[in-house]
Amino acid sequence: MIEQDTIRLLRECDAGVKMGVSSITEVMDHVRDPGLKDRLCGCQREHALLQRDIQKQLNRFHDKGKDPNPLAEGMSWMKTNAELLLKGSDQTIASLMTDGCNMGIKSLNRYLNEYQAADEHSKDVAKRLIHLEEKLTEDLRSYL
């Protein structure tokens, strides 16, 4: 049970961190404010570091991880591009990123509750990812 919950939690973290990196990449060319760009780049770097840690842990279990849900990814892409086309401002980007972070935080907390038997390291990884998302939402408030 511990190993199963550990793998499942790491998979969800893997999908979440990939979705985060993808979302930031999607908006980066539209960002005008240098401060916002720096915050997003920093968050993207932190996600990439965490992704390497997740992959290392998954490799221990001979697991390839999990990609984000294609439907969720497609919906996110459509919403992002539609909003950027209609009102492509830093405020729009901050709003989109905040919404995405909030969904990620909610999902990751649900997975932490669902996979309670996961080992402490994988729980720590999930908590670190939650913290990254919370920090980004806090950093983006001044752009809303």
Secondary structure, 3 states (H helix, E strand, C coil): CHHHHHHHHHHHHHHHHHHHHHHHHHHHCCCCCHHHHHHHHHHHHHHHHHHHHHHHHHHHCCCCCCCCCHHHHHHHHHHHHHHHHHHCCHHHHHHHHHHHHHHHHHHHHHHHHHCCCCCHHHHHHHHHHHHHHHHHHHHHHHHC
